[in-house]
Amino acid sequence: MSISSEKQAEVSVNNTSIKDYSTSPRNADDTLLAELGYKAEFKREFSMIETIAFAFSIMGVVASVSSTFSFPLVSGGHVGMVWGWLIPCFFVMAVASSMAELVSSMPTSAGLYYFSAKLAPPKYSALASWITGWANITGQVTLVCSIDFTCAQMITTAIAVSSDGATIVSSGATYGILLAILFAHGLVCSAATNVLARLNLFYVIVNVGTTIAAIIALLVCSGDNKVSTQDAFTMFENNTGWSNNGWAFLLAFTAPMWTLTGYDSAAHIAEEVAGAQRTAPIAILVGVFGTQVLGWLLFIACSFATASVADLLSGALPLPMGQLFLDVLGKRGMLAIWSLIIVVQFVTGAAQGVDASRVVFAFARDNALPGSRWWKRINRRTQTPVNAVWLVMTGAAVCGLLGFSAAALSSLAGASVIGLYVSYATPIFLRITSGRDKLVPGTFSLGRWYIPIGIIAVAWVSFIVVLLLFPPTQTTTPAGMNYAVVIIMGVFVFASISWIFSAHKWFHGPIKNIDDPRSSLEGKEL
C-alpha cells in the first residue's frame, strides 16, 4: 500500500482522463469532480485534520462501546469483550483499505453507488448502482436512528441513577426523547459547511478525551475488585440461550461491527474536502484504526472491572455499561462520566446525520429517489442539502418505532450494519472481478494486494450479514425478535419492485449535471 507524495499527472476512470490542471488544491478538486460528471455545489471547508476528526467522530468509540456493551456480555462475557472486539477488527480493516483505494480514485459524494456503476459491466452498471445506493441509504438512516435511540437510552439511564431508581422512563417517553434528539440534529446538520467542519474538532477532542478518562477510571477505581488477568482474557460465559458456545461467541461481533460503521463518511463529504484524493482515504484509515485501538483498550478495561457478568445483565438500568460505571465509580462519578458519554453520543449522531444527508442528496441528484427534485436542493444561505437532512431525520423517526420492541437495539444495529456493509462490499466485489482494468488508483493504492484484500473483505461481509440476521436467543418471541430482517427485506422488496416495473426504464446510473468538456451535453449519462 502506498500514498504518493507527488501529484498525479493524469487519472483514468473508465477511460476518461482527469488531468491535474491547477496548482490550487481546491481548483484541482473541482476539476476532477467535473471530469467525474458533477459540478461543485459545496464549499471545500474540511481540512485534513477536520476530515479525520469527522470520520473518527462518526464512530464515537466510547459512546458506541457503551451502547453495545450488552452484546459481548451476553455472548461470551469476558472473552466476548476482549476477543469479540479484536477479531473483527482485522477483517474490517480489509474493507476500509479497499474502500480507501476507491475513494482516492473517485472522490465524489455519490461514493459507493458511483463506484459500483463505474466498475460493473456496462449491461449491469445501473442495477449495481441502484442496489448499492438503496443498501447504503438503508444503513445510513437506520444508523442515525440507532445512534440517537441509544443516546435516548443513555439519558433515561442517567435519570434512573440520579433518582436512585425511583424514576424509570417508559418506552413512550424514550421515543419522545429520541424525537427531540432527532430534531436537534436536524438543526445542527442544516448548518453551513464551515460550521460543521469546526465542530468536528470539538467532537474528536471530547470523544478521545472521554474514552481515555473512562479507561483510566475503570482500571483505577475498580481497585481490588478487578478480576485476574487470566479471567479478564479467558473467562467465557454463554448467556444467549444458544446451546452452541461457538455460535454464541460469534454474536459478540455485533458490538464492533456496529461501532466500526460510517467511515464511508469521508467519501460522502469528499466534495466538501480540500485535496480529497489524498485526504479522504487517510481519514478512513486513521479513523478506523484509531477507533479499533481505543475500543479494544476500553473493552479490556471493562473486562478487568467487571466482577460479575450476571449482576450487570440483571441490573435495572437500560444499558449495562451504566451499571458498570455505577458499581465502579459510585453515583456521582458515574453521572459525571456518563454525562460526557451522552455528549459524545449526541455529536456522533450529528456527524452521522451529516453523512446520511449527503448520501440522500447524491442519490437524489441522480434522480434515484421519489421526490428527488426536493431532496437534491441546496439551501442558498448555508449551501447544504437542508431538505435531505430533514428527510433523514423523518426516516429515522419512523425506524425509531422499533424502540417499543424488546430487541430494538439488536434490530436497529443489525439493519444498519447489513445495509452499510452490503453497500461497502458491492463495489469492492466489482473491483476484484469486472472492474480490474477499469480503475487507475488515485494517490492511495493497494497495489497488487487489492485482490486478496478485496476477497477477504467480501467474504467477511457475506459472513457477517448472515450472522446479524439471527435473533439474540435460540428461542424467541414477537417482542424479542430481531427485526433487522424486516427492515432489510422491506427496503429490498420496495427497491426490487421499483426496478422491475419502473426504474430500469429511466435510471441509468450516475448522470452528469455539468457540461462535458468534450461533448458539451449537459445531463449526459456517465
TORVEXZA-51358 format. One record per residue (C-alpha): x, y, z; residue in one letter; residue number from 1. Coordinates in nm, 3 decimals, decimal comma. Each point is the difference from the previous one (the first is absolute). Layout:
<sites>
SITE      c1      c2      c3 type seq
SITE       X       Y       Z    A NUM
...
</sites>
This chain:
<sites>
SITE      c1      c2      c3 type seq
SITE   0,000   0,000   0,000    M   1
SITE   0,132   0,346  -0,078    S   2
SITE  -0,097   0,364   0,005    I   3
SITE   0,183   0,195  -0,265    S   4
SITE   0,142   0,334   0,101    S   5
SITE  -0,005   0,119  -0,357    E   6
SITE  -0,303   0,124  -0,186    K   7
SITE  -0,131  -0,227  -0,267    Q   8
SITE   0,035   0,140  -0,346    A   9
SITE  -0,305  -0,193  -0,109    E  10
SITE  -0,265  -0,228   0,151    V  11
SITE  -0,207  -0,233  -0,216    S  12
SITE  -0,349  -0,115   0,092    V  13
SITE  -0,180  -0,203  -0,263    N  14
SITE   0,238   0,137  -0,262    N  15
SITE  -0,078   0,360   0,099    T  16
SITE   0,315   0,204   0,058    S  17
SITE   0,007   0,230   0,299    I  18
SITE   0,289   0,238  -0,025    K  19
SITE   0,162   0,203   0,273    D  20
SITE  -0,066   0,346  -0,136    Y  21
SITE   0,076   0,220   0,296    S  22
SITE   0,241   0,047   0,285    T  23
SITE  -0,291   0,099   0,223    S  24
SITE  -0,135  -0,305   0,187    P  25
SITE  -0,355   0,134  -0,007    R  26
SITE   0,014   0,073  -0,371    N  27
SITE   0,149  -0,343  -0,065    A  28
SITE  -0,274  -0,160   0,211    D  29
SITE  -0,274   0,180  -0,192    D  30
SITE   0,160  -0,086  -0,333    T  31
SITE   0,015  -0,367   0,096    L  32
SITE  -0,361   0,013   0,119    L  33
SITE  -0,105   0,152  -0,333    A  34
SITE   0,174  -0,282  -0,184    E  35
SITE  -0,190  -0,245   0,217    L  36
SITE  -0,315   0,172  -0,122    G  37
SITE  -0,108   0,232   0,281    Y  38
SITE   0,019   0,373   0,052    K  39
SITE   0,137   0,134   0,328    A  40
SITE  -0,297   0,090   0,221    E  41
SITE   0,166   0,003   0,343    F  42
SITE   0,271   0,214   0,153    K  43
SITE   0,318  -0,198   0,067    R  44
SITE   0,031   0,089   0,368    E  45
SITE   0,126  -0,332   0,143    F  46
SITE   0,377  -0,017   0,052    S  47
SITE   0,199  -0,322   0,049    M  48
SITE  -0,029   0,017   0,381    I  49
SITE  -0,369   0,084  -0,011    E  50
SITE  -0,075  -0,286  -0,241    T  51
SITE   0,184  -0,249   0,221    I  52
SITE  -0,189   0,141   0,299    A  53
SITE  -0,328  -0,046  -0,186    F  54
SITE   0,071  -0,364  -0,091    A  55
SITE   0,118  -0,073   0,354    F  56
SITE  -0,288   0,181   0,169    S  57
SITE  -0,265  -0,180  -0,201    I  58
SITE   0,109  -0,327   0,167    M  59
SITE  -0,010   0,157   0,350    G  60
SITE   0,200  -0,276   0,167    V  61
SITE  -0,086   0,051   0,370    V  62
SITE  -0,367   0,062  -0,068    A  63
SITE  -0,024  -0,287  -0,248    S  64
SITE   0,165  -0,243   0,242    V  65
SITE  -0,237   0,119   0,274    S  66
SITE  -0,297  -0,052  -0,231    S  67
SITE   0,094  -0,353  -0,109    T  68
SITE   0,160  -0,129   0,321    F  69
SITE  -0,289  -0,241   0,049    S  70
SITE   0,093  -0,204  -0,310    F  71
SITE   0,339  -0,131   0,121    P  72
SITE  -0,132  -0,032   0,356    L  73
SITE  -0,267  -0,239  -0,120    V  74
SITE   0,212  -0,167  -0,267    S  75
SITE   0,310  -0,114   0,181    G  76
SITE   0,044   0,224   0,302    G  77
SITE   0,367   0,093   0,040    H  78
SITE   0,104  -0,189  -0,314    V  79
SITE  -0,277   0,175  -0,191    G  80
SITE   0,127   0,341   0,113    M  81
SITE   0,368  -0,047  -0,082    V  82
SITE   0,012  -0,241  -0,292    W  83
SITE  -0,346   0,072  -0,133    G  84
SITE   0,127   0,351  -0,075    W  85
SITE   0,351  -0,080  -0,123    L  86
SITE  -0,073  -0,275  -0,254    I  87
SITE  -0,238   0,201  -0,225    P  88
SITE   0,243   0,293  -0,003    C  89
SITE   0,238  -0,176  -0,240    F  90
SITE  -0,276  -0,070  -0,250    F  91
SITE  -0,151   0,347   0,029    V  92
SITE   0,339   0,149  -0,082    M  93
SITE  -0,004  -0,199  -0,325    A  94
SITE  -0,336   0,157  -0,088    V  95
SITE   0,122   0,349   0,097    A  96
SITE   0,321  -0,034  -0,202    S  97
SITE  -0,188  -0,107  -0,311    S  98
SITE  -0,242   0,288   0,041    M  99
SITE   0,284   0,248   0,049    A 100
SITE   0,146  -0,101  -0,336    E 101
SITE  -0,333   0,058  -0,175    L 102
SITE  -0,056   0,338   0,170    V 103
SITE   0,346   0,117  -0,101    S 104
SITE  -0,078  -0,077  -0,362    S 105
SITE  -0,352   0,147  -0,008    M 106
SITE  -0,053   0,259   0,276    P 107
SITE  -0,367   0,090  -0,036    T 108
SITE  -0,293   0,020   0,243    S 109
SITE  -0,172  -0,266  -0,210    A 110
SITE   0,260  -0,233   0,147    G 111
SITE  -0,080  -0,368   0,008    L 112
SITE  -0,277  -0,017  -0,258    Y 113
SITE   0,212   0,206  -0,240    Y 114
SITE   0,287  -0,246   0,047    F 115
SITE  -0,233  -0,292  -0,076    S 116
SITE  -0,127   0,166  -0,317    A 117
SITE   0,350   0,060  -0,131    K 118
SITE   0,138  -0,345   0,085    L 119
SITE  -0,292  -0,220  -0,106    A 120
SITE  -0,041  -0,143  -0,352    P 121
SITE  -0,181   0,261  -0,215    P 122
SITE  -0,309  -0,220  -0,025    K 123
SITE  -0,039  -0,011   0,379    Y 124
SITE   0,143   0,340   0,089    S 125
SITE  -0,333   0,162   0,084    A 126
SITE  -0,125  -0,300   0,200    L 127
SITE   0,322  -0,016   0,203    A 128
SITE  -0,029   0,371   0,073    S 129
SITE  -0,368  -0,038   0,097    W 130
SITE   0,068  -0,287   0,242    I 131
SITE   0,298   0,170   0,161    T 132
SITE  -0,179   0,332   0,038    G 133
SITE  -0,309  -0,143   0,169    W 134
SITE   0,207  -0,224   0,228    A 135
SITE   0,210   0,297   0,107    N 136
SITE  -0,298   0,226   0,067    I 137
SITE  -0,165  -0,276   0,205    T 138
SITE   0,312  -0,036   0,211    G 139
SITE   0,050   0,375   0,033    Q 140
SITE  -0,353   0,076   0,123    V 141
SITE  -0,018  -0,295   0,240    T 142
SITE   0,344   0,091   0,134    L 143
SITE  -0,120   0,353   0,078    V 144
SITE  -0,299  -0,152   0,177    C 145
SITE   0,202  -0,257   0,198    S 146
SITE   0,253   0,262   0,114    I 147
SITE  -0,269   0,241   0,112    D 148
SITE  -0,208  -0,278   0,156    F 149
SITE   0,294  -0,107   0,217    T 150
SITE   0,062   0,366   0,082    C 151
SITE  -0,358   0,011   0,129    A 152
SITE   0,067  -0,317   0,199    Q 153
SITE   0,308   0,163   0,151    M 154
SITE  -0,212   0,293   0,113    I 155
SITE  -0,258  -0,232   0,157    T 156
SITE   0,284  -0,187   0,172    T 157
SITE   0,126   0,327   0,148    A 158
SITE  -0,352   0,086   0,119    I 159
SITE  -0,035  -0,338   0,170    A 160
SITE   0,337   0,033   0,177    V 161
SITE  -0,053   0,361   0,108    S 162
SITE  -0,338  -0,092   0,153    S 163
SITE   0,142  -0,314   0,166    D 164
SITE  -0,229  -0,215  -0,212    G 165
SITE  -0,317   0,187   0,094    A 166
SITE  -0,056   0,121  -0,357    T 167
SITE  -0,004  -0,262  -0,275    I 168
SITE  -0,076   0,156  -0,338    V 169
SITE  -0,254  -0,185  -0,215    S 170
SITE   0,047  -0,105  -0,362    S 171
SITE  -0,234   0,278  -0,111    G 172
SITE   0,199   0,265   0,186    A 173
SITE   0,324  -0,143  -0,140    T 174
SITE  -0,143   0,036  -0,349    Y 175
SITE  -0,088   0,361   0,081    G 176
SITE   0,363   0,063   0,101    I 177
SITE   0,110  -0,161  -0,327    L 178
SITE  -0,220   0,242  -0,197    L 179
SITE   0,147   0,297   0,188    A 180
SITE   0,355  -0,119  -0,077    I 181
SITE  -0,085  -0,049  -0,368    L 182
SITE  -0,144   0,352  -0,016    F 183
SITE   0,314   0,146   0,159    A 184
SITE   0,216  -0,193  -0,246    H 185
SITE  -0,208   0,128  -0,288    G 186
SITE   0,085   0,354   0,104    L 187
SITE   0,372  -0,077   0,043    V 188
SITE   0,030  -0,188  -0,329    C 189
SITE  -0,164   0,285  -0,191    S 190
SITE   0,282   0,237   0,096    A 191
SITE   0,256   0,132  -0,247    A 192
SITE   0,297  -0,219  -0,091    T 193
SITE   0,259   0,217   0,175    N 194
SITE  -0,197  -0,024   0,326    V 195
SITE  -0,021  -0,380  -0,032    L 196
SITE   0,373  -0,025  -0,073    A 197
SITE   0,095   0,200   0,311    R 198
SITE  -0,243  -0,195   0,219    L 199
SITE   0,178  -0,324  -0,087    N 200
SITE   0,318   0,116   0,172    L 201
SITE  -0,206   0,039   0,317    F 202
SITE  -0,161  -0,339  -0,063    Y 203
SITE   0,329  -0,189  -0,021    V 204
SITE   0,147   0,167   0,311    I 205
SITE  -0,305  -0,096   0,207    V 206
SITE  -0,007  -0,349  -0,152    N 207
SITE   0,365  -0,089   0,059    V 208
SITE   0,018   0,178   0,336    G 209
SITE  -0,307  -0,178   0,137    T 210
SITE   0,123  -0,338  -0,126    T 211
SITE   0,336   0,038   0,172    I 212
SITE  -0,169   0,125   0,318    A 213
SITE  -0,233  -0,303  -0,001    A 214
SITE   0,290  -0,244  -0,042    I 215
SITE   0,199   0,154   0,285    I 216
SITE  -0,303   0,031   0,229    A 217
SITE  -0,103  -0,365  -0,044    L 218
SITE   0,352  -0,134   0,060    L 219
SITE   0,086   0,226   0,294    V 220
SITE  -0,332   0,020   0,184    C 221
SITE  -0,081  -0,372  -0,020    S 222
SITE   0,293  -0,051   0,241    G 223
SITE   0,015  -0,347   0,157    D 224
SITE  -0,331  -0,094  -0,164    N 225
SITE   0,168  -0,052  -0,336    K 226
SITE  -0,002  -0,354  -0,133    V 227
SITE   0,327  -0,177  -0,068    S 228
SITE   0,180   0,039  -0,330    T 229
SITE  -0,079  -0,358  -0,087    Q 230
SITE  -0,373   0,050   0,062    D 231
SITE  -0,004   0,334  -0,183    A 232
SITE   0,132  -0,163  -0,318    F 233
SITE  -0,125  -0,358   0,017    T 234
SITE  -0,318  -0,034   0,211    M 235
SITE  -0,289  -0,102  -0,227    F 236
SITE  -0,369   0,027   0,089    E 237
SITE  -0,287  -0,084  -0,233    N 238
SITE  -0,312   0,194   0,096    N 239
SITE  -0,162   0,001  -0,344    T 240
SITE  -0,224  -0,304   0,021    G 241
SITE   0,181  -0,153  -0,300    W 242
SITE   0,128  -0,347   0,090    S 243
SITE   0,308   0,028  -0,224    N 244
SITE   0,270   0,204   0,176    N 245
SITE   0,184   0,077  -0,322    G 246
SITE  -0,309   0,149  -0,162    W 247
SITE  -0,077   0,193   0,318    A 248
SITE   0,348   0,155  -0,008    F 249
SITE  -0,042   0,108  -0,363    L 250
SITE  -0,301   0,212   0,099    L 251
SITE   0,240   0,217   0,202    A 252
SITE   0,126   0,130  -0,336    F 253
SITE  -0,310   0,221  -0,014    T 254
SITE   0,169   0,257   0,228    A 255
SITE   0,310   0,070  -0,211    P 256
SITE  -0,191  -0,029  -0,327    M 257
SITE  -0,253   0,264   0,111    W 258
SITE   0,274   0,226   0,136    T 259
SITE   0,221  -0,034  -0,309    L 260
SITE  -0,254   0,138  -0,244    T 261
SITE  -0,040   0,338  -0,163    G 262
SITE   0,363   0,043  -0,102    Y 263
SITE  -0,122   0,033  -0,357    D 264
SITE  -0,092   0,350   0,121    S 265
SITE   0,336   0,120  -0,130    A 266
SITE  -0,121  -0,089  -0,349    A 267
SITE  -0,337   0,165   0,041    H 268
SITE   0,150   0,333   0,104    I 269
SITE   0,273  -0,023  -0,265    A 270
SITE  -0,154   0,292  -0,190    E 271
SITE   0,047   0,212   0,315    E 272
SITE   0,363  -0,104   0,056    V 273
SITE   0,314   0,171  -0,123    A 274
SITE   0,242  -0,244  -0,166    G 275
SITE  -0,265  -0,273   0,010    A 276
SITE   0,201  -0,263  -0,193    Q 277
SITE   0,257  -0,011   0,279    R 278
SITE  -0,199   0,120   0,300    T 279
SITE  -0,303  -0,231  -0,024    A 280
SITE   0,187  -0,335  -0,001    P 281
SITE   0,228   0,111   0,282    I 282
SITE  -0,305   0,102   0,205    A 283
SITE  -0,159  -0,343  -0,052    I 284
SITE   0,310  -0,195   0,103    L 285
SITE   0,096   0,219   0,297    V 286
SITE  -0,359   0,017   0,123    G 287
SITE  -0,051  -0,377  -0,013    V 288
SITE   0,338  -0,090   0,151    F 289
SITE  -0,031   0,257   0,279    G 290
SITE  -0,348  -0,123   0,090    T 291
SITE   0,115  -0,362  -0,002    Q 292
SITE   0,291   0,066   0,237    V 293
SITE  -0,192   0,218   0,246    L 294
SITE  -0,299  -0,233  -0,009    G 295
SITE   0,212  -0,305   0,082    W 296
SITE   0,172   0,178   0,289    L 297
SITE  -0,338   0,109   0,135    L 298
SITE  -0,141  -0,353  -0,020    F 299
SITE   0,309  -0,136   0,178    I 300
SITE  -0,057   0,254   0,277    A 301
SITE  -0,367  -0,103   0,015    C 302
SITE   0,098  -0,365   0,022    S 303
SITE   0,231   0,061   0,295    F 304
SITE  -0,263   0,214   0,176    A 305
SITE  -0,286  -0,247  -0,049    T 306
SITE  -0,010  -0,205   0,318    A 307
SITE  -0,326  -0,174  -0,094    S 308
SITE  -0,147  -0,023  -0,350    V 309
SITE  -0,325  -0,134   0,141    A 310
SITE  -0,045   0,301   0,230    D 311
SITE   0,044   0,244  -0,288    L 312
SITE  -0,252  -0,187  -0,216    L 313
SITE  -0,255  -0,015   0,281    S 314
SITE   0,028   0,372   0,081    G 315
SITE  -0,301   0,230  -0,033    A 316
SITE   0,171   0,259  -0,218    L 317
SITE  -0,073   0,003  -0,376    P 318
SITE   0,371  -0,025  -0,088    L 319
SITE   0,234  -0,240   0,188    P 320
SITE   0,295   0,237  -0,048    M 321
SITE  -0,182   0,250   0,218    G 322
SITE  -0,025  -0,265   0,272    Q 323
SITE   0,373  -0,074  -0,031    L 324
SITE   0,093   0,367   0,046    F 325
SITE  -0,242   0,025   0,294    L 326
SITE   0,153  -0,305   0,169    D 327
SITE   0,357   0,120  -0,055    V 328
SITE  -0,025   0,379   0,034    L 329
SITE  -0,303   0,050   0,222    G 330
SITE  -0,295   0,225  -0,076    K 331
SITE   0,184   0,332  -0,042    R 332
SITE   0,291  -0,143  -0,195    G 333
SITE  -0,234  -0,195  -0,227    M 334
SITE  -0,218   0,303  -0,075    L 335
SITE   0,308   0,213  -0,072    A 336
SITE   0,152  -0,229  -0,260    I 337
SITE  -0,342  -0,111  -0,128    W 338
SITE  -0,082   0,362  -0,079    S 339
SITE   0,310   0,021  -0,218    L 340
SITE  -0,092  -0,327  -0,171    I 341
SITE  -0,345   0,142  -0,077    I 342
SITE   0,170   0,302  -0,160    V 343
SITE   0,220  -0,234  -0,207    V 344
SITE  -0,302  -0,199  -0,114    Q 345
SITE  -0,187   0,318  -0,088    F 346
SITE   0,282   0,132  -0,217    V 347
SITE   0,044  -0,346  -0,155    T 348
SITE  -0,363   0,015  -0,105    G 349
SITE   0,051   0,348  -0,140    A 350
SITE   0,299  -0,113  -0,206    A 351
SITE  -0,194  -0,301  -0,129    Q 352
SITE  -0,291   0,227  -0,089    G 353
SITE   0,231   0,208  -0,219    V 354
SITE   0,131  -0,314  -0,168    D 355
SITE  -0,347  -0,142  -0,065    A 356
SITE  -0,129   0,328  -0,141    S 357
SITE   0,287   0,012  -0,250    R 358
SITE  -0,084  -0,352  -0,117    V 359
SITE  -0,367   0,094  -0,047    V 360
SITE   0,100   0,318  -0,182    F 361
SITE   0,235  -0,184  -0,236    A 362
SITE  -0,250  -0,277  -0,079    F 363
SITE  -0,271   0,261  -0,060    A 364
SITE   0,237   0,198  -0,221    R 365
SITE  -0,003  -0,304  -0,228    D 366
SITE  -0,382  -0,006   0,020    N 367
SITE  -0,007  -0,339   0,176    A 368
SITE  -0,237   0,091   0,285    L 369
SITE  -0,372   0,076   0,000    P 370
SITE  -0,026   0,379   0,011    G 371
SITE   0,364   0,043  -0,101    S 372
SITE  -0,057   0,359  -0,111    R 373
SITE  -0,065   0,092   0,364    W 374
SITE   0,278  -0,198   0,164    W 375
SITE   0,279   0,120  -0,234    K 376
SITE  -0,061   0,368   0,069    R 377
SITE   0,284   0,196   0,158    I 378
SITE  -0,094   0,274   0,245    N 379
SITE   0,123   0,330  -0,139    R 380
SITE   0,102   0,141   0,336    R 381
SITE   0,179  -0,300   0,155    T 382
SITE   0,091  -0,176  -0,326    Q 383
SITE  -0,098  -0,331   0,158    T 384
SITE  -0,277  -0,250  -0,095    P 385
SITE  -0,245   0,104   0,272    V 386
SITE  -0,295  -0,189  -0,153    N 387
SITE   0,202  -0,321  -0,007    A 388
SITE   0,091   0,052   0,367    V 389
SITE  -0,364   0,008   0,107    W 390
SITE  -0,088  -0,299  -0,217    L 391
SITE   0,266  -0,199   0,186    V 392
SITE  -0,132   0,112   0,339    M 393
SITE  -0,356  -0,091  -0,099    T 394
SITE   0,108  -0,346  -0,118    G 395
SITE   0,192  -0,052   0,324    A 396
SITE  -0,307   0,099   0,201    A 397
SITE  -0,204  -0,267  -0,179    V 398
SITE   0,266  -0,264   0,064    C 399
SITE   0,001   0,110   0,364    G 400
SITE  -0,342  -0,159   0,046    L 401
SITE   0,197  -0,322   0,046    L 402
SITE   0,093   0,148   0,339    G 403
SITE  -0,319  -0,153   0,134    F 404
SITE   0,149  -0,345  -0,070    S 405
SITE   0,214  -0,180   0,257    A 406
SITE   0,258  -0,069  -0,270    A 407
SITE   0,008   0,356  -0,134    A 408
SITE   0,377   0,045   0,019    L 409
SITE   0,091  -0,333  -0,160    S 410
SITE  -0,255   0,065  -0,278    S 411
SITE   0,123   0,352  -0,075    L 412
SITE   0,367  -0,095   0,036    A 413
SITE  -0,044  -0,301  -0,228    G 414
SITE  -0,187   0,197  -0,266    A 415
SITE   0,253   0,283  -0,006    S 416
SITE   0,303  -0,232  -0,017    V 417
SITE  -0,155  -0,219  -0,271    I 418
SITE  -0,110   0,295  -0,212    G 419
SITE   0,332   0,181   0,025    L 420
SITE   0,228  -0,300  -0,043    Y 421
SITE  -0,193  -0,131  -0,301    V 422
SITE   0,053   0,341  -0,158    S 423
SITE   0,370  -0,017   0,097    Y 424
SITE   0,051  -0,349  -0,139    A 425
SITE  -0,178   0,046  -0,333    T 426
SITE   0,251   0,238  -0,165    P 427
SITE   0,288  -0,195   0,159    I 428
SITE  -0,134  -0,320  -0,158    F 429
SITE  -0,030   0,175  -0,335    L 430
SITE   0,353   0,140   0,039    R 431
SITE   0,149  -0,350   0,030    I 432
SITE  -0,214  -0,149  -0,277    T 433
SITE  -0,133   0,205  -0,291    S 434
SITE   0,180   0,320   0,102    G 435
SITE   0,360  -0,118   0,008    R 436
SITE   0,095   0,200  -0,307    D 437
SITE  -0,247   0,286   0,045    K 438
SITE   0,168   0,193   0,278    L 439
SITE   0,334   0,173   0,018    V 440
SITE   0,054   0,071   0,371    P 441
SITE   0,030   0,349   0,140    G 442
SITE   0,267   0,106   0,247    T 443
SITE  -0,078  -0,296   0,228    F 444
SITE   0,043  -0,346  -0,150    S 445
SITE  -0,004  -0,358   0,128    L 446
SITE   0,219  -0,099  -0,294    G 447
SITE   0,002  -0,370  -0,076    R 448
SITE  -0,160  -0,071   0,339    W 449
SITE  -0,340   0,134  -0,102    Y 450
SITE  -0,124  -0,345  -0,110    I 451
SITE   0,081  -0,204   0,316    P 452
SITE  -0,107   0,288   0,225    I 453
SITE  -0,320   0,040  -0,201    G 454
SITE  -0,075  -0,374   0,022    I 455
SITE   0,042   0,009   0,379    I 456
SITE  -0,225   0,306   0,023    A 457
SITE  -0,281  -0,150  -0,210    V 458
SITE   0,017  -0,338   0,176    A 459
SITE  -0,019   0,168   0,340    W 460
SITE  -0,301   0,212  -0,094    V 461
SITE  -0,180  -0,306  -0,138    S 462
SITE   0,054  -0,177   0,332    F 463
SITE  -0,098   0,292   0,221    I 464
SITE  -0,321   0,073  -0,193    V 465
SITE  -0,126  -0,354   0,069    V 466
SITE   0,109   0,018   0,364    L 467
SITE  -0,182   0,324   0,074    L 468
SITE  -0,333  -0,129  -0,131    L 469
SITE  -0,022  -0,253   0,283    F 470
SITE  -0,191   0,077   0,322    P 471
SITE   0,201   0,053   0,320    P 472
SITE  -0,142  -0,319   0,157    T 473
SITE  -0,078  -0,346  -0,133    Q 474
SITE  -0,368   0,023   0,096    T 475
SITE  -0,164   0,333  -0,069    T 476
SITE  -0,332   0,180   0,030    T 477
SITE  -0,156   0,275  -0,212    P 478
SITE   0,122   0,257   0,253    A 479
SITE   0,356  -0,135   0,000    G 480
SITE   0,033  -0,071  -0,371    M 481
SITE   0,285   0,148  -0,201    N 482
SITE  -0,193   0,232  -0,232    Y 483
SITE   0,307   0,082  -0,210    A 484
SITE  -0,126  -0,249  -0,258    V 485
SITE  -0,331   0,188  -0,019    V 486
SITE   0,171   0,335  -0,067    I 487
SITE   0,246  -0,144  -0,251    I 488
SITE  -0,260  -0,206  -0,184    M 489
SITE  -0,246   0,289  -0,003    G 490
SITE   0,249   0,225  -0,177    V 491
SITE   0,115  -0,284  -0,226    F 492
SITE  -0,357  -0,076  -0,111    V 493
SITE  -0,073   0,368  -0,061    F 494
SITE   0,321   0,055  -0,197    A 495
SITE  -0,051  -0,323  -0,199    S 496
SITE  -0,359   0,078  -0,093    I 497
SITE   0,099   0,354  -0,095    S 498
SITE   0,281  -0,129  -0,219    W 499
SITE  -0,204  -0,269  -0,175    I 500
SITE  -0,305   0,211  -0,075    F 501
SITE   0,145   0,348  -0,042    S 502
SITE   0,356   0,093   0,091    A 503
SITE   0,173  -0,217  -0,260    H 504
SITE  -0,162   0,218  -0,266    K 505
SITE   0,130   0,334   0,126    W 506
SITE   0,284  -0,059   0,249    F 507
SITE   0,325  -0,054  -0,188    H 508
SITE   0,242   0,068   0,285    G 509
SITE   0,178   0,324   0,090    P 510
SITE  -0,078   0,286  -0,239    I 511
SITE   0,203   0,308  -0,075    K 512
SITE  -0,130   0,333   0,120    N 513
SITE   0,277   0,199  -0,166    I 514
SITE   0,099   0,060  -0,361    D 515
SITE   0,232  -0,268  -0,129    D 516
SITE   0,309   0,182  -0,129    P 517
SITE   0,009  -0,240  -0,293    R 518
SITE  -0,365  -0,014  -0,095    S 519
SITE  -0,156   0,300   0,175    S 520
SITE  -0,312  -0,204   0,060    L 521
SITE  -0,136   0,077   0,345    E 522
SITE  -0,173  -0,289   0,172    G 523
SITE   0,173  -0,262  -0,212    K 524
SITE   0,025  -0,336   0,176    E 525
SITE   0,339  -0,094   0,134    L 526
</sites>
